[in-house]
Amino acid sequence: MPIRQEAKKSMTQSVKVIFGVLFMFSSVVVGAQTPQDTAKKEQKTVYLFSGLGADSSIFMNLELPGYHKVYITWIPALPNESIRQYAGRIKSQITVENPDIIGLSFGGIVAVEVSRQIKVDKMVLISSVRTKSELNRVQAFFMKLGLYRIIPGSLIRRTNFLTYRYFGARSQKDKKTLTNLLEHTDVSFFRWALKSIAYWDNKVAPERTIQIHGTADRVITGRRVHTDYRIKGGGHLMVFNKADTISKIITNYLGD
């Protein structure tokens, strides 16, 4: 009997030890998973508006650690719709309160109009403008004339040495990226955008907004732009080919 009791006691202790080890192991696993899950939940959402004729691939080199990036998808424009009216419809894709927004080129103009309709925490404009007064007057004049209507769609989608120079595409990688973007351009949307930019009337600069502009930008020349950060040698594609510098500026600003 004493031997049996001793064996039973030993078995009970062994079971306790096994359960104790399992409990400790499960605690370690849970403890290791929880911070990751929490980190995901604590990521702040930033919405990105791409440029005219571009999709989210233009942002592929942009690194924003700690941020969940949501790319706004362009929707078809209605006939004679203003940018303000268009922004009123596309803002439905923003589902987070007080979001951070990044707008590139034409996407920056739309982002400005969105920020006038919803409360935005911080906004970054890349190769873009805050107000109508920052636009090139000569370009706006020719857009008002409507000359873009007579340009064949095949020509709008085509790249050559002039478009490479205009957009600042120097390397083969830049040229390939620009070619892919223009090949998939929605011509009707492109024409609507040029017309709407010509009649854009915003005169109030949005608050809590910074502008990052390239010194070699020919699409939106920097002479009239009240930029906060000038990227030396940056062209209109600098968000792609100078993404490291731009990523640091954005991360520091949004994290402030």
FIDRENVO-281338 format. One line per 3 residues: number of its first residue (from 1); for each residue x negated, y negated, z of N, C-alpha, C. Coordinates in Angstrom, 2 decimals. Example, Ala and Ser with C-alpha at 12.3 -4.5 7.8 and 13.67 -1.06 7.14 Angstrom:
1> -13.19:5.69:7.80:-12.30:4.50:7.80:-13.20:3.30:7.80 ~ -12.85:2.25:7.08:-13.67:1.06:7.14:-12.90:-0.03:7.87
This chain:
1> -0.83:1.22:0.00:0.00:0.00:0.00:-0.85:-1.26:0.00 ~ -1.85:-1.31:0.86:-2.68:-2.53:0.84:-3.32:-2.75:-0.51 ~ -3.73:-1.61:-1.18:-4.38:-1.74:-2.50:-3.40:-2.31:-3.51
4> -2.13:-1.77:-3.48:-1.11:-2.26:-4.40:-0.82:-3.75:-4.19 ~ -0.71:-4.11:-2.93:-0.44:-5.52:-2.60:-1.57:-6.42:-3.08 ~ -2.80:-5.89:-2.90:-3.96:-6.68:-3.34:-3.95:-6.84:-4.86
7> -3.59:-5.77:-5.57:-3.54:-5.82:-7.03:-2.46:-6.78:-7.49 ~ -1.31:-6.71:-6.82:-0.18:-7.60:-7.16:-0.55:-9.05:-6.93 ~ -1.26:-9.28:-5.81:-1.67:-10.64:-5.48:-2.66:-11.17:-6.50
10> -3.57:-10.26:-6.93:-4.58:-10.64:-7.92:-3.93:-10.97:-9.26 ~ -2.92:-10.16:-9.61:-2.21:-10.39:-10.89:-1.46:-11.71:-10.85 ~ -0.83:-12.01:-9.71:-0.10:-13.27:-9.56:-1.04:-14.46:-9.73
13> -2.22:-14.37:-9.11:-3.20:-15.45:-9.22:-3.67:-15.62:-10.66 ~ -3.85:-14.48:-11.36:-4.29:-14.53:-12.77:-3.26:-15.23:-13.64 ~ -1.99:-14.89:-13.39:-0.90:-15.52:-14.16:-0.89:-17.02:-13.92
16> -1.08:-17.41:-12.65:-1.11:-18.83:-12.30:-2.25:-19.55:-13.02 ~ -3.41:-18.87:-13.05:-4.57:-19.46:-13.72:-4.30:-19.64:-15.21 ~ -3.72:-18.61:-15.83:-3.42:-18.66:-17.27:-2.45:-19.80:-17.58
19> -1.36:-19.90:-16.79:-0.39:-20.97:-17.00:-1.02:-22.34:-16.76 ~ -1.92:-22.38:-15.74:-2.60:-23.65:-15.45:-3.46:-24.10:-16.61 ~ -4.20:-23.12:-17.20:-5.04:-23.44:-18.36:-4.19:-23.90:-19.53
22> -3.08:-23.17:-19.78:-2.19:-23.55:-20.89:-1.61:-24.94:-20.68 ~ -1.24:-25.24:-19.43:-0.68:-26.56:-19.13:-1.71:-27.66:-19.39 ~ -2.97:-27.39:-18.94:-4.03:-28.37:-19.15:-4.29:-28.57:-20.63
25> -4.30:-27.47:-21.39:-4.55:-27.55:-22.83:-3.46:-28.35:-23.54 ~ -2.20:-28.05:-23.15:-1.09:-28.76:-23.78:-1.12:-30.23:-23.44 ~ -1.57:-30.56:-22.22:-1.67:-31.96:-21.82:-2.71:-32.69:-22.64
28> -3.83:-31.98:-22.90:-4.89:-32.59:-23.70:-4.40:-32.85:-25.11 ~ -3.68:-31.86:-25.69:-3.16:-32.00:-27.04:-2.18:-33.16:-27.13 ~ -1.25:-33.21:-26.19:-0.27:-34.29:-26.16:-0.96:-35.63:-25.99
31> -1.96:-35.62:-25.05:-2.69:-36.85:-24.81:-3.45:-37.30:-26.04 ~ -3.93:-36.33:-26.86:-4.67:-36.69:-28.07:-3.73:-37.19:-29.16 ~ -2.49:-36.70:-29.18:-1.54:-37.07:-30.23:-0.86:-38.39:-29.94
34> -0.60:-38.65:-28.68:0.18:-39.84:-28.32:-0.42:-41.15:-28.80 ~ -1.74:-41.40:-28.60:-2.31:-42.66:-29.06:-2.16:-42.84:-30.56 ~ -2.32:-41.73:-31.33:-2.17:-41.82:-32.78:-0.76:-42.22:-33.15
37> 0.22:-41.54:-32.52:1.62:-41.87:-32.79:1.92:-43.31:-32.42 ~ 1.39:-43.72:-31.24:1.61:-45.09:-30.80:0.99:-46.08:-31.76 ~ -0.21:-45.74:-32.27:-0.90:-46.65:-33.19:-0.08:-46.84:-34.45
40> 0.53:-45.75:-34.92:1.35:-45.85:-36.12:2.55:-46.75:-35.87 ~ 3.15:-46.58:-34.69:4.33:-47.38:-34.36:3.97:-48.85:-34.20 ~ 2.73:-49.11:-33.70:2.33:-50.47:-33.43:1.80:-51.21:-34.66
43> 1.64:-50.50:-35.78:1.20:-51.16:-37.00:2.21:-52.21:-37.43 ~ 1.72:-53.39:-37.76:2.60:-54.44:-38.23:2.79:-54.32:-39.73 ~ 3.98:-54.62:-40.19:4.28:-54.51:-41.61:3.93:-55.80:-42.34
46> 3.28:-55.66:-43.48:2.99:-56.81:-44.34:3.57:-56.50:-45.73 ~ 4.30:-57.45:-46.28:4.93:-57.28:-47.59:4.08:-57.97:-48.66 ~ 3.89:-57.29:-49.78:3.04:-57.81:-50.84:3.81:-58.01:-52.14
49> 3.75:-59.24:-52.66:4.37:-59.58:-53.94:3.27:-59.63:-54.99 ~ 3.32:-58.77:-55.98:2.29:-58.76:-57.02:2.51:-59.89:-58.02 ~ 1.57:-60.05:-58.93:1.67:-61.12:-59.91:2.57:-60.77:-61.08
52> 2.77:-61.72:-61.96:3.62:-61.53:-63.13:3.00:-60.47:-64.04 ~ 3.79:-59.46:-64.37:3.31:-58.40:-65.23:2.49:-57.35:-64.50 ~ 2.29:-57.55:-63.21:1.46:-56.62:-62.43:2.32:-55.78:-61.49
55> 1.76:-54.64:-61.08:2.43:-53.82:-60.07:1.51:-53.70:-58.86 ~ 1.84:-52.81:-57.96:1.09:-52.70:-56.71:-0.36:-52.27:-56.90 ~ -0.68:-51.71:-58.07:-2.05:-51.24:-58.32:-3.07:-52.38:-58.28
58> -2.63:-53.61:-58.50:-3.54:-54.75:-58.46:-4.10:-54.95:-57.05 ~ -3.40:-54.41:-56.04:-3.84:-54.55:-54.65:-4.64:-53.33:-54.17 ~ -4.99:-52.42:-55.06:-5.56:-51.14:-54.65:-6.87:-51.28:-53.85
61> -7.62:-52.35:-54.08:-8.89:-52.52:-53.37:-8.77:-53.36:-52.10 ~ -7.56:-53.81:-51.81:-7.33:-54.65:-50.62:-7.24:-53.77:-49.38 ~ -8.11:-54.01:-48.40:-8.14:-53.22:-47.17:-7.62:-54.07:-46.01
64> -6.51:-53.61:-45.39:-5.92:-54.32:-44.26:-5.71:-53.34:-43.11 ~ -6.76:-53.01:-42.38:-6.64:-52.03:-41.28:-5.66:-52.50:-40.22 ~ -4.82:-51.56:-39.78:-3.83:-51.88:-38.75:-2.53:-52.40:-39.29
67> -2.42:-52.48:-40.62:-1.18:-53.00:-41.24:-0.56:-51.95:-42.15 ~ 0.75:-51.88:-42.07:1.51:-51.01:-42.97:1.94:-51.85:-44.16 ~ 1.41:-51.53:-45.35:1.66:-52.33:-46.54:2.92:-51.85:-47.27
70> 3.81:-52.79:-47.54:5.03:-52.49:-48.30:5.00:-53.36:-49.55 ~ 5.07:-52.73:-50.71:4.99:-53.46:-51.97:6.39:-53.78:-52.50 ~ 6.62:-55.06:-52.71:7.90:-55.50:-53.25:7.99:-55.08:-54.72
73> 9.12:-54.52:-55.08:9.34:-54.08:-56.46:10.12:-55.14:-57.22 ~ 9.60:-55.57:-58.36:10.31:-56.57:-59.17:11.63:-56.01:-59.65 ~ 12.67:-56.84:-59.61:13.99:-56.45:-60.10:14.30:-57.30:-61.33
76> 15.16:-56.82:-62.22:15.48:-57.62:-63.42:16.08:-58.97:-63.04 ~ 15.69:-59.99:-63.76:16.23:-61.33:-63.51:17.55:-61.50:-64.27 ~ 18.44:-62.29:-63.70:19.72:-62.58:-64.36:19.55:-63.77:-65.30
79> 20.37:-63.88:-66.34:20.26:-64.99:-67.27:20.40:-66.34:-66.54 ~ 19.51:-67.27:-66.86:19.53:-68.63:-66.30:19.41:-68.66:-64.78 ~ 18.86:-67.61:-64.19:18.66:-67.55:-62.74:17.41:-68.34:-62.36
82> 17.50:-69.12:-61.29:16.35:-69.87:-60.79:15.51:-68.95:-59.90 ~ 14.28:-69.40:-59.61:13.41:-68.62:-58.72:14.05:-68.52:-57.34 ~ 14.69:-69.58:-56.90:15.33:-69.58:-55.58:16.45:-68.54:-55.52
85> 17.25:-68.47:-56.58:18.33:-67.48:-56.63:17.76:-66.06:-56.71 ~ 16.70:-65.92:-57.48:16.06:-64.62:-57.61:15.50:-64.16:-56.26 ~ 14.87:-65.09:-55.55:14.32:-64.78:-54.23:15.43:-64.36:-53.27
88> 16.61:-64.94:-53.42:17.75:-64.59:-52.57:18.19:-63.15:-52.75 ~ 17.91:-62.59:-53.92:18.28:-61.19:-54.15:17.16:-60.23:-53.78 ~ 15.92:-60.61:-54.10:14.80:-59.68:-53.86:14.43:-59.60:-52.38
91> 14.84:-60.59:-51.58:14.50:-60.59:-50.15:15.14:-59.41:-49.41 ~ 16.13:-58.76:-50.02:16.79:-57.61:-49.37:15.82:-56.45:-49.16 ~ 14.69:-56.47:-49.88:13.67:-55.42:-49.70:12.86:-55.62:-48.42
94> 13.00:-56.79:-47.81:12.30:-57.07:-46.55:13.23:-56.71:-45.40 ~ 12.88:-55.69:-44.66:13.77:-55.17:-43.61:13.23:-55.40:-42.20 ~ 12.06:-56.00:-42.09:11.44:-56.26:-40.79:11.61:-57.74:-40.43
97> 11.90:-58.01:-39.17:12.03:-59.40:-38.74:10.67:-60.08:-38.62 ~ 10.62:-61.36:-38.91:9.39:-62.16:-38.83:8.21:-61.46:-39.50 ~ 8.35:-61.11:-40.76:7.28:-60.36:-41.43:6.10:-61.25:-41.82
100> 4.98:-60.60:-42.11:3.86:-61.26:-42.76:4.01:-60.99:-44.25 ~ 3.65:-61.97:-45.06:3.83:-61.84:-46.51:2.56:-62.23:-47.24 ~ 2.24:-61.49:-48.29:1.13:-61.83:-49.19:1.70:-61.97:-50.59
103> 1.43:-63.11:-51.22:1.94:-63.34:-52.57:0.81:-63.64:-53.53 ~ 0.80:-62.95:-54.67:-0.24:-63.13:-55.68:0.34:-63.82:-56.91 ~ -0.28:-64.92:-57.32:0.08:-65.62:-58.55:1.58:-65.95:-58.57
106> 2.33:-65.46:-59.57:3.77:-65.71:-59.62:4.47:-65.13:-58.39 ~ 3.94:-64.02:-57.89:4.50:-63.42:-56.68:4.40:-64.35:-55.49 ~ 3.38:-65.22:-55.50:3.24:-66.21:-54.43:4.34:-67.25:-54.48
109> 4.71:-67.65:-55.69:5.80:-68.62:-55.85:7.12:-68.03:-55.36 ~ 7.36:-66.78:-55.71:8.58:-66.11:-55.24:8.53:-65.96:-53.72 ~ 7.35:-65.63:-53.18:7.19:-65.49:-51.73:7.49:-66.80:-51.02
112> 7.07:-67.92:-51.60:7.36:-69.23:-51.01:8.87:-69.45:-50.91 ~ 9.59:-69.09:-51.97:11.05:-69.25:-51.96:11.71:-68.30:-50.97 ~ 11.16:-67.10:-50.83:11.69:-66.16:-49.84:11.49:-66.72:-48.43
115> 10.32:-67.34:-48.19:10.01:-67.89:-46.86:10.92:-69.06:-46.50 ~ 11.59:-69.63:-47.48:12.53:-70.72:-47.22:13.91:-70.17:-46.82 ~ 14.09:-68.86:-46.98:15.39:-68.25:-46.72:15.39:-67.30:-45.53
118> 14.21:-66.82:-45.16:14.10:-65.98:-43.96:12.93:-66.46:-43.12 ~ 12.92:-66.10:-41.85:11.83:-66.51:-40.97:10.63:-65.60:-41.19 ~ 9.51:-66.22:-41.56:8.27:-65.48:-41.82:7.24:-65.85:-40.77
121> 6.49:-64.86:-40.28:5.45:-65.13:-39.29:4.27:-65.85:-39.95 ~ 3.58:-65.17:-40.85:2.46:-65.77:-41.57:2.52:-65.38:-43.04 ~ 1.97:-66.26:-43.88:1.98:-65.99:-45.31:0.61:-66.32:-45.91
124> 0.21:-65.48:-46.86:-1.05:-65.68:-47.58:-0.74:-65.77:-49.07 ~ -1.21:-66.82:-49.71:-1.04:-66.99:-51.15:-2.40:-66.82:-51.82 ~ -2.47:-65.91:-52.77:-3.71:-65.64:-53.49:-3.52:-66.05:-54.95
127> -4.41:-66.91:-55.44:-4.34:-67.37:-56.83:-2.94:-67.88:-57.16 ~ -2.39:-68.68:-56.25:-1.03:-69.14:-56.39:-0.91:-70.59:-55.89 ~ 0.32:-71.05:-55.73:0.56:-72.44:-55.31:1.64:-72.50:-54.24
130> 1.60:-73.59:-53.47:2.61:-73.82:-52.44:3.79:-74.62:-53.00 ~ 3.48:-75.61:-53.83:4.51:-76.54:-54.32:4.36:-76.78:-55.82 ~ 5.39:-77.41:-56.37:5.42:-77.73:-57.80:4.25:-78.64:-58.19
133> 3.86:-79.55:-57.30:2.81:-80.52:-57.61:1.44:-79.88:-57.82 ~ 1.27:-78.64:-57.37:-0.01:-77.95:-57.54:-0.13:-77.25:-58.89 ~ 0.97:-77.19:-59.63:0.95:-76.55:-60.95:0.27:-77.46:-61.97
136> -0.33:-76.84:-62.97:-0.96:-77.58:-64.06:0.13:-78.25:-64.89 ~ 0.08:-79.56:-65.00:1.13:-80.32:-65.68:1.21:-80.01:-67.17 ~ 0.06:-79.80:-67.79:0.04:-79.48:-69.22:0.70:-78.13:-69.48
139> 0.35:-77.15:-68.64:0.97:-75.83:-68.77:2.47:-75.91:-68.56 ~ 2.90:-76.68:-67.54:4.33:-76.82:-67.26:5.06:-77.49:-68.43 ~ 4.40:-78.46:-69.06:5.00:-79.16:-70.21:5.25:-78.18:-71.36
142> 4.25:-77.37:-71.68:4.41:-76.43:-72.78:5.40:-75.32:-72.44 ~ 5.50:-74.97:-71.16:6.49:-73.97:-70.76:7.90:-74.53:-70.92 ~ 8.07:-75.82:-70.62:9.37:-76.46:-70.79:9.78:-76.52:-72.26
145> 8.78:-76.63:-73.14:9.08:-76.64:-74.57:9.61:-75.28:-75.05 ~ 9.34:-74.26:-74.28:9.85:-72.93:-74.63:9.08:-72.23:-75.72 ~ 7.82:-72.60:-75.91:7.01:-71.99:-76.97:6.77:-70.50:-76.72
148> 6.88:-70.09:-75.44:6.68:-68.68:-75.11:7.72:-67.78:-75.77 ~ 8.86:-68.39:-76.18:9.93:-67.58:-76.78:9.56:-67.05:-78.16 ~ 8.63:-67.73:-78.83:8.28:-67.31:-80.19:7.07:-66.36:-80.21
151> 6.49:-66.11:-79.04:5.35:-65.19:-78.97:5.87:-63.75:-79.03 ~ 5.44:-62.96:-80.01:5.90:-61.57:-80.11:5.53:-60.77:-78.86 ~ 6.42:-59.87:-78.48:6.16:-59.04:-77.30:4.88:-58.24:-77.41
154> 4.58:-57.77:-78.64:3.37:-56.97:-78.85:2.12:-57.79:-78.56 ~ 2.18:-59.10:-78.82:1.04:-59.96:-78.56:0.87:-60.23:-77.07 ~ 2.00:-60.32:-76.35:1.96:-60.53:-74.90:1.31:-59.34:-74.21
157> 1.55:-58.15:-74.74:1.04:-56.93:-74.11:-0.39:-56.59:-74.53 ~ -0.93:-57.34:-75.48:-2.24:-57.01:-76.03:-3.35:-57.79:-75.34 ~ -4.52:-57.17:-75.22:-5.69:-57.85:-74.66:-6.75:-58.04:-75.74
160> -7.51:-59.12:-75.60:-8.64:-59.39:-76.48:-9.64:-60.24:-75.70 ~ -10.68:-60.71:-76.37:-11.73:-61.46:-75.66:-11.19:-62.74:-75.04 ~ -10.12:-63.32:-75.63:-9.54:-64.53:-75.07:-8.80:-64.27:-73.76
163> -8.00:-63.19:-73.75:-7.27:-62.86:-72.51:-8.23:-62.42:-71.41 ~ -9.29:-61.71:-71.79:-10.30:-61.32:-70.81:-10.92:-62.56:-70.17 ~ -11.25:-63.54:-71.00:-11.86:-64.77:-70.51:-10.87:-65.56:-69.66
166> -9.61:-65.63:-70.12:-8.57:-66.40:-69.44:-8.31:-65.86:-68.03 ~ -8.28:-64.53:-67.91:-7.98:-63.90:-66.62:-9.24:-63.61:-65.80 ~ -10.40:-63.88:-66.36:-11.63:-63.65:-65.61:-12.02:-62.20:-65.51
169> -11.67:-61.41:-66.54:-12.03:-59.99:-66.57:-13.40:-59.86:-67.23 ~ -14.43:-59.58:-66.43:-15.80:-59.53:-66.95:-16.30:-58.09:-67.12 ~ -16.14:-57.28:-66.09:-16.64:-55.90:-66.15:-15.67:-55.02:-66.93
172> -16.18:-53.86:-67.33:-15.33:-52.90:-68.05:-14.16:-52.45:-67.19 ~ -14.40:-52.34:-65.88:-13.33:-51.93:-64.96:-12.24:-53.00:-64.91 ~ -12.66:-54.29:-64.88:-11.70:-55.39:-64.88:-10.87:-55.39:-66.16
175> -11.56:-55.20:-67.28:-10.89:-55.21:-68.58:-9.89:-54.06:-68.70 ~ -10.28:-52.90:-68.20:-9.38:-51.74:-68.23:-8.15:-51.99:-67.37 ~ -8.37:-52.58:-66.18:-7.25:-52.89:-65.27:-6.30:-53.89:-65.91
178> -6.84:-54.96:-66.50:-6.01:-55.97:-67.15:-5.24:-55.38:-68.32 ~ -5.91:-54.55:-69.11:-5.25:-53.91:-70.26:-4.07:-53.07:-69.81 ~ -4.26:-52.27:-68.75:-3.18:-51.43:-68.22:-2.02:-52.26:-67.71
181> -2.33:-53.39:-67.04:-1.27:-54.25:-66.51:-0.44:-54.87:-67.64 ~ -1.14:-55.41:-68.64:-0.43:-56.09:-69.72:0.36:-55.12:-70.60 ~ -0.16:-53.91:-70.74:0.54:-52.91:-71.56:1.92:-52.58:-71.01
184> 2.08:-52.72:-69.70:3.36:-52.37:-69.07:4.19:-53.61:-68.70 ~ 3.84:-54.75:-69.27:4.56:-55.98:-68.97:5.98:-55.94:-69.53 ~ 6.94:-56.33:-68.70:8.33:-56.47:-69.13:8.44:-57.83:-69.82
187> 8.55:-57.83:-71.14:8.50:-59.08:-71.91:9.64:-60.03:-71.55 ~ 10.85:-59.50:-71.38:11.99:-60.36:-71.05:11.80:-61.01:-69.67 ~ 11.26:-60.24:-68.72:10.99:-60.77:-67.38:9.87:-61.81:-67.46
190> 8.88:-61.55:-68.28:7.76:-62.46:-68.47:8.26:-63.82:-68.97 ~ 9.14:-63.78:-69.96:9.67:-65.03:-70.52:10.55:-65.77:-69.51 ~ 11.35:-65.01:-68.76:12.18:-65.65:-67.73:11.29:-66.33:-66.69
193> 10.22:-65.66:-66.29:9.33:-66.19:-65.26:8.69:-67.50:-65.71 ~ 8.22:-67.56:-66.95:7.61:-68.80:-67.45:8.62:-69.94:-67.47 ~ 9.83:-69.64:-67.89:10.88:-70.68:-67.90:11.20:-71.13:-66.47
196> 11.33:-70.19:-65.55:11.68:-70.54:-64.16:10.57:-71.32:-63.47 ~ 9.32:-71.01:-63.80:8.19:-71.76:-63.22:8.24:-73.21:-63.70 ~ 8.55:-73.40:-64.98:8.60:-74.75:-65.55:9.62:-75.63:-64.83
199> 10.70:-75.02:-64.32:11.77:-75.80:-63.67:11.79:-75.60:-62.15 ~ 10.74:-74.97:-61.64:10.63:-74.79:-60.18:10.49:-76.17:-59.54 ~ 11.24:-76.44:-58.48:11.27:-77.80:-57.93:10.85:-77.91:-56.46
202> 10.21:-76.87:-55.93:9.84:-76.94:-54.51:8.78:-78.02:-54.26 ~ 9.05:-78.90:-53.29:8.13:-79.98:-52.93:7.63:-79.87:-51.50 ~ 8.14:-78.89:-50.76:7.77:-78.74:-49.35:6.84:-77.55:-49.16
205> 5.65:-77.81:-48.66:4.69:-76.73:-48.43:5.13:-75.89:-47.23 ~ 5.15:-74.57:-47.36:5.57:-73.71:-46.25:4.58:-73.76:-45.09 ~ 5.07:-73.62:-43.88:4.21:-73.62:-42.69:3.55:-72.25:-42.51
208> 2.51:-72.23:-41.67:1.80:-70.99:-41.33:1.41:-70.22:-42.58 ~ 0.85:-70.96:-43.53:0.47:-70.38:-44.82:-0.95:-70.79:-45.18 ~ -1.73:-69.84:-45.69:-3.06:-70.17:-46.21:-3.12:-69.82:-47.70
211> -3.97:-70.55:-48.42:-4.18:-70.29:-49.83:-5.62:-69.88:-50.08 ~ -5.78:-68.82:-50.86:-7.10:-68.34:-51.26:-7.16:-68.47:-52.78 ~ -8.13:-69.25:-53.26:-8.19:-69.52:-54.69:-9.61:-69.38:-55.21
214> -9.72:-68.96:-56.45:-11.04:-68.80:-57.07:-11.48:-70.06:-57.79 ~ -12.77:-70.33:-57.75:-13.29:-71.53:-58.42:-13.26:-71.38:-59.94 ~ -13.15:-70.15:-60.45:-13.16:-69.92:-61.89:-11.79:-69.50:-62.42
217> -10.73:-69.79:-61.66:-9.37:-69.41:-62.08:-8.92:-70.32:-63.22 ~ -8.61:-69.73:-64.38:-8.14:-70.50:-65.52:-6.62:-70.44:-65.69 ~ -5.99:-69.45:-65.07:-4.53:-69.31:-65.17:-3.86:-70.39:-64.33
220> -4.27:-70.49:-63.07:-3.82:-71.58:-62.18:-5.08:-72.32:-61.76 ~ -5.39:-73.38:-62.45:-6.63:-74.11:-62.17:-6.59:-74.71:-60.76 ~ -7.76:-74.75:-60.14:-7.83:-75.14:-58.73:-7.89:-76.64:-58.46
223> -7.88:-77.46:-59.50:-8.03:-78.91:-59.28:-6.89:-79.50:-58.46 ~ -5.68:-79.00:-58.64:-4.52:-79.56:-57.95:-4.10:-78.72:-56.74 ~ -4.74:-77.58:-56.56:-4.38:-76.67:-55.47:-5.10:-77.06:-54.19
226> -4.35:-77.23:-53.11:-4.92:-77.58:-51.81:-5.28:-76.29:-51.06 ~ -6.34:-75.67:-51.53:-6.70:-74.35:-51.02:-7.40:-74.40:-49.66 ~ -7.26:-73.34:-48.90:-7.93:-73.21:-47.60:-9.25:-72.46:-47.74
229> -9.30:-71.53:-48.70:-10.51:-70.75:-48.93:-10.78:-70.69:-50.44 ~ -11.97:-71.15:-50.83:-12.38:-71.08:-52.23:-13.37:-69.94:-52.41 ~ -13.05:-69.05:-53.33:-13.92:-67.91:-53.61:-14.79:-68.26:-54.82
232> -16.08:-68.40:-54.59:-16.99:-68.80:-55.66:-17.01:-67.79:-56.79 ~ -16.73:-68.28:-57.99:-16.74:-67.41:-59.17:-15.48:-66.56:-59.31 ~ -14.55:-66.73:-58.41:-13.33:-65.92:-58.45:-12.39:-66.35:-59.56
235> -11.97:-65.40:-60.38:-10.99:-65.65:-61.44:-9.61:-65.22:-60.98 ~ -8.68:-65.10:-61.91:-7.31:-64.76:-61.55:-7.18:-63.31:-61.10 ~ -8.19:-62.49:-61.38:-8.17:-61.08:-60.96:-9.00:-60.84:-59.70
238> -9.32:-61.90:-58.97:-10.25:-61.75:-57.85:-9.69:-60.86:-56.73 ~ -8.37:-60.72:-56.62:-7.81:-59.83:-55.60:-8.23:-58.39:-55.86 ~ -8.61:-58.12:-57.12:-9.07:-56.79:-57.52:-10.59:-56.67:-57.45
241> -11.30:-57.66:-58.01:-12.77:-57.52:-58.10:-13.54:-58.24:-56.99 ~ -12.85:-58.98:-56.12:-13.49:-59.58:-54.95:-12.65:-59.27:-53.71 ~ -12.13:-58.06:-53.70:-11.21:-57.64:-52.64:-11.84:-57.60:-51.26
244> -13.14:-57.29:-51.17:-13.81:-57.22:-49.87:-13.74:-58.55:-49.14 ~ -14.10:-59.61:-49.85:-14.09:-60.95:-49.27:-12.68:-61.37:-48.89 ~ -11.74:-61.13:-49.79:-10.35:-61.53:-49.55:-9.74:-60.72:-48.40
247> -10.07:-59.44:-48.32:-9.55:-58.58:-47.25:-9.96:-59.11:-45.87 ~ -11.21:-59.55:-45.76:-11.71:-60.07:-44.47:-10.98:-61.35:-44.08 ~ -10.76:-62.22:-45.07:-10.06:-63.49:-44.79:-8.65:-63.21:-44.30
250> -7.95:-62.32:-45.00:-6.56:-62.01:-44.65:-6.47:-61.34:-43.29 ~ -7.35:-60.36:-43.05:-7.32:-59.63:-41.78:-7.56:-60.57:-40.60 ~ -8.52:-61.48:-40.75:-8.80:-62.44:-39.68:-7.64:-63.38:-39.45
253> -7.01:-63.81:-40.53:-5.89:-64.76:-40.40:-4.67:-64.09:-39.78 ~ -4.28:-62.93:-40.28:-3.09:-62.26:-39.76:-3.30:-61.78:-38.33 ~ -4.53:-61.44:-37.98:-4.82:-60.94:-36.64:-5.02:-62.02:-35.60
256> -5.03:-63.27:-36.01:-5.23:-64.41:-35.09:-4.11:-64.56:-34.10
